[in-house]
Amino acid sequence: MIKIFHKGLVMCSSNTYKVVNAVVDALMSNNPQTRYQVGLDSKLLTLLALFPSSGLDMFFQRFLMKNLK
Protein backbone atom coordinates (compact mmCIF):
# COMPACT_ATOMS: atom_id res chain seq x y z
CA MET A 1 0.00 0.00 0.00
CA ILE A 2 2.85 2.37 0.82
CA LYS A 3 4.47 1.72 -2.58
CA ILE A 4 1.26 2.64 -4.40
CA PHE A 5 0.96 5.85 -2.36
CA HIS A 6 4.61 6.74 -3.04
CA LYS A 7 4.19 6.14 -6.79
CA GLY A 8 1.15 8.42 -6.72
CA LEU A 9 3.20 11.17 -5.10
CA VAL A 10 5.96 10.79 -7.67
CA MET A 11 3.42 11.11 -10.50
CA CYS A 12 1.92 14.31 -9.06
CA SER A 13 2.48 17.55 -10.87
CA SER A 14 4.59 20.31 -9.44
CA ASN A 15 2.33 22.90 -11.10
CA THR A 16 0.31 23.65 -7.98
CA TYR A 17 -0.29 27.19 -9.19
CA LYS A 18 -3.06 25.83 -11.44
CA VAL A 19 -5.01 24.64 -8.40
CA VAL A 20 -4.35 27.90 -6.56
CA ASN A 21 -5.57 29.89 -9.57
CA ALA A 22 -8.76 27.83 -9.72
CA VAL A 23 -9.44 28.37 -6.01
CA VAL A 24 -8.80 32.11 -6.28
CA ASP A 25 -11.06 32.29 -9.33
CA ALA A 26 -13.82 30.45 -7.44
CA LEU A 27 -13.51 32.73 -4.42
CA MET A 28 -13.36 35.99 -6.37
CA SER A 29 -16.01 35.21 -8.99
CA ASN A 30 -19.50 36.68 -8.78
CA ASN A 31 -20.87 33.52 -10.41
CA PRO A 32 -18.54 30.64 -9.48
CA GLN A 33 -18.75 27.37 -11.35
CA THR A 34 -20.00 24.25 -9.63
CA ARG A 35 -16.83 22.37 -10.54
CA TYR A 36 -13.41 23.46 -11.67
CA GLN A 37 -11.33 21.06 -13.72
CA VAL A 38 -7.63 21.54 -13.18
CA GLY A 39 -5.24 19.53 -15.28
CA LEU A 40 -5.54 16.88 -17.91
CA ASP A 41 -6.22 14.09 -15.43
CA SER A 42 -9.46 15.65 -14.21
CA LYS A 43 -10.65 16.16 -17.77
CA LEU A 44 -9.84 12.53 -18.54
CA LEU A 45 -11.78 11.35 -15.49
CA THR A 46 -14.77 13.44 -16.57
CA LEU A 47 -14.63 11.77 -19.97
CA LEU A 48 -14.32 8.32 -18.39
CA ALA A 49 -17.45 8.98 -16.32
CA LEU A 50 -19.46 8.77 -19.55
CA PHE A 51 -18.54 5.09 -19.99
CA PRO A 52 -20.44 2.24 -18.30
CA SER A 53 -18.90 0.90 -15.10
CA SER A 54 -18.05 -2.46 -16.65
CA GLY A 55 -15.96 -0.70 -19.31
CA LEU A 56 -14.20 1.35 -16.66
CA ASP A 57 -13.44 -1.74 -14.61
CA MET A 58 -11.83 -3.35 -17.63
CA PHE A 59 -9.84 -0.18 -18.34
CA PHE A 60 -8.51 0.06 -14.78
CA GLN A 61 -7.63 -3.62 -14.61
CA ARG A 62 -5.77 -3.73 -17.90
CA PHE A 63 -3.95 -0.43 -17.97
CA LEU A 64 -3.67 1.16 -14.56
CA MET A 65 -3.05 -1.89 -12.40
CA LYS A 66 -0.36 -3.07 -14.83
CA ASN A 67 1.52 0.23 -14.41
CA LEU A 68 1.37 0.11 -10.60
CA LYS A 69 3.16 -3.25 -10.30
Beta strands, then each sheet from edge to edge (+ up, - down):
end
